[in-house]
Amino acid sequence: MRRRKIWLALLALLCFIAASCVPAEDDTAFPGEAVDGETGENLDEEPVDAAGGPEEVPEEVEETHAQPQTGQSSEPSEAETPHTLKLTLYFSDLEAIETGATGQTGYVKAVTRELPNTKAVLRLALQELIKGPQPGEGNLGRTLPAETRILGLTIDHGVAVINFSSDLLTAADSPGGSLGGTVFRESIVYTATQFSTVDAVLVQVDGEPYSDGHYFWDKPVGRNEL
């Protein structure tokens, strides 16, 4: 009987020691924390956004918040956002082309238009270039055919990549010859680089580098390269 009491006492002592080894609730590792040297990551899980659904990763970065260079570092609040904005467009200066007397911007001349406000300001500016000069804007000529379409537009690390349709090269009023190509480059580069997010421009036609037989646009061009 005494031996049995001793074994029961030892068994109770062992149970007490085992219970004291169980980690307290504060020691429990939560998802994302390291446990015994592991990272806690589940490589089979999809990334989840703040809303709880699968995170969608865009295939390309679309131009969104390019703004004219005004010298201001912050964007206005929603209540202060103006209904219109002013964009500078560069069309061919017909007088400079006729006389050969170029100005500071070469064979193109700037005009300003007040347009409905939008975040996609570069796309809007290009669409206005495609529309061409309007009555009352002076002795100007278009630099892109009216049939031209914008197939793609991205801005990445200061480089705007603009993908135009083949109408740019095949339309009846397509900019032709070495002078026409120069005017086209000046028009696109000066117009696009007015925005703080654009330092240089790369133009494509149907996804391939622009080539008019005189100029092959295979690298970004900024104002300093014109």
C-alpha positions in Angstrom: 0.0 0.0 0.0 2.8 2.4 0.9 4.6 1.6 -2.4 1.4 2.5 -4.3 1.1 5.8 -2.5 4.7 6.6 -3.5 4.0 5.9 -7.2 0.8 8.1 -7.1 2.8 10.9 -5.6 5.5 10.6 -8.3 2.8 10.5 -11.0 1.2 13.7 -9.6 4.6 15.4 -9.6 5.3 14.5 -13.2 1.8 15.8 -14.3 2.6 19.1 -12.5 6.0 19.5 -14.2 4.4 18.7 -17.7 1.6 21.3 -17.1 4.1 24.0 -16.2 5.9 23.5 -19.6 2.9 24.4 -21.7 3.5 27.9 -23.2 1.3 30.7 -22.0 -1.1 32.4 -24.4 1.2 35.4 -24.8 3.9 33.1 -26.2 1.7 31.8 -29.1 3.1 32.8 -32.5 0.6 34.7 -34.7 0.5 34.4 -38.5 3.5 36.1 -40.0 5.7 35.7 -37.0 8.8 33.4 -36.9 8.4 30.1 -35.2 11.4 28.0 -34.4 13.5 29.8 -37.0 10.8 29.5 -39.7 9.5 32.6 -41.6 5.8 31.9 -41.1 5.1 32.4 -44.8 2.7 30.2 -46.8 4.0 30.2 -50.3 0.9 28.5 -51.6 -1.3 31.4 -50.5 -2.2 34.3 -52.8 -1.4 37.8 -51.6 -4.4 39.4 -50.1 -5.3 43.1 -50.2 -6.8 45.2 -47.4 -10.3 44.2 -48.5 -9.6 40.6 -48.0 -9.7 39.5 -51.6 -6.9 38.3 -53.9 -4.5 41.1 -54.8 -4.5 42.0 -58.4 -1.1 43.1 -59.9 -1.4 45.3 -63.0 0.5 44.1 -66.0 1.6 47.7 -66.9 1.7 51.0 -65.2 -0.7 53.4 -66.9 -0.2 57.1 -66.9 -2.4 58.5 -64.2 -1.3 61.5 -62.2 1.0 63.4 -64.5 0.5 67.1 -63.8 1.7 70.3 -65.5 4.9 71.6 -64.0 3.6 74.4 -61.8 6.3 74.3 -59.1 3.9 73.1 -56.5 4.8 69.9 -54.7 1.4 68.9 -53.4 -1.9 68.2 -55.1 -5.0 70.2 -54.2 -7.6 68.6 -52.1 -10.8 67.2 -53.6 -12.7 70.4 -52.6 -10.1 72.6 -54.2 -9.7 70.6 -57.4 -10.5 72.9 -60.4 -13.0 72.0 -63.0 -10.6 72.9 -65.8 -6.9 72.9 -66.5 -4.6 74.6 -69.0 -2.4 72.5 -71.3 0.3 73.6 -73.6 0.3 72.1 -77.1 3.0 72.4 -79.7 2.0 72.5 -83.3 4.1 73.2 -86.4 5.0 76.8 -86.9 4.2 77.3 -90.6 6.1 80.5 -90.8 9.3 78.9 -89.4 8.9 76.0 -91.8 8.6 78.4 -94.7 11.4 80.8 -93.8 13.7 78.4 -91.9 13.9 80.8 -89.0 13.3 78.6 -86.0 12.6 79.7 -82.5 13.5 78.3 -79.1 11.3 75.3 -79.7 12.5 74.7 -83.3 9.8 74.3 -85.9 6.9 74.1 -83.4 5.0 76.8 -81.6 3.1 76.6 -78.3 -0.6 77.3 -77.8 -2.6 77.0 -74.6 -6.0 75.4 -74.3 -8.3 75.3 -71.2 -9.9 71.8 -71.0 -12.0 69.8 -68.6 -9.8 68.6 -65.7 -8.6 65.0 -65.7 -5.9 62.9 -64.1 -4.8 61.4 -67.5 -3.5 64.8 -68.7 -0.8 63.4 -71.0 -3.4 61.3 -72.9 -5.6 64.4 -73.1 -2.8 66.5 -74.5 -2.0 63.9 -77.2 -5.7 63.7 -78.1 -5.7 67.5 -78.5 -2.6 67.2 -80.8 -4.5 64.8 -82.9 -7.4 67.2 -83.2 -4.9 69.7 -84.7 -4.9 73.5 -84.5 -8.2 75.3 -84.0 -9.4 78.6 -85.5 -7.9 81.6 -83.9 -4.7 79.9 -82.7 -2.4 81.4 -85.4 -0.5 80.2 -88.4 -0.1 76.6 -87.3 -0.2 73.2 -88.8 -1.0 69.7 -87.5 1.8 67.4 -86.5 -0.2 64.1 -86.4 -2.8 62.7 -88.8 -6.4 63.1 -87.7 -6.9 59.3 -88.0 -4.1 58.5 -85.5 -5.2 56.5 -82.5 -3.4 56.0 -79.1 -3.0 52.3 -78.6 -1.1 52.4 -75.4 0.4 54.9 -73.0 2.7 54.3 -70.0 5.0 56.4 -67.8 7.8 54.6 -66.0 10.7 56.3 -64.3 10.2 59.5 -66.2 9.9 57.9 -69.6 6.6 58.2 -71.5 6.1 55.3 -73.9 3.4 56.2 -76.5 2.1 53.6 -78.8 0.3 55.0 -81.9 -1.7 53.2 -84.6 -0.1 52.7 -88.0 -2.2 55.7 -89.3 0.6 57.9 -88.0 2.8 56.7 -90.9 0.2 55.7 -93.5 -2.4 58.4 -93.5 -2.5 61.0 -96.3 -1.4 63.8 -94.0 1.2 61.8 -92.3 4.4 63.8 -91.4 6.8 62.9 -94.2 10.4 63.6 -95.1 13.2 64.5 -92.7 11.7 67.9 -91.9 8.2 66.4 -91.2 9.8 63.9 -88.9 11.7 66.6 -87.0 8.5 68.6 -86.5 6.7 65.5 -85.3 9.4 64.7 -82.7 9.5 68.3 -81.5 5.7 68.4 -81.2 5.5 65.2 -79.1 8.5 65.8 -76.9 7.8 69.4 -76.0 4.1 68.6 -75.3 4.8 65.5 -73.2 7.6 66.9 -71.1 5.6 69.9 -69.8 4.5 67.4 -67.2 6.5 66.8 -64.0 6.4 63.0 -64.4 7.9 63.0 -67.9 11.5 63.6 -68.7 11.7 61.8 -72.1 9.5 60.2 -74.7 9.7 56.9 -76.6 7.3 56.6 -79.6 6.1 53.3 -81.0 3.8 52.4 -83.9 1.8 49.2 -83.5 4.2 48.2 -80.7 7.4 48.7 -82.8 9.9 51.6 -82.6 8.8 54.6 -84.7 10.6 54.7 -88.1 9.7 57.0 -91.0 12.6 56.1 -93.2 14.6 59.0 -92.0 14.5 58.6 -88.2 14.5 55.5 -86.0 13.1 56.2 -82.6 14.7 53.5 -80.5 15.6 55.3 -77.3 13.9 57.9 -75.1 14.2 61.5 -76.3 14.1 64.6 -74.0 14.2 68.2 -74.8 17.9 68.3 -74.6 18.2 65.8 -77.4 16.1 67.8 -79.9 
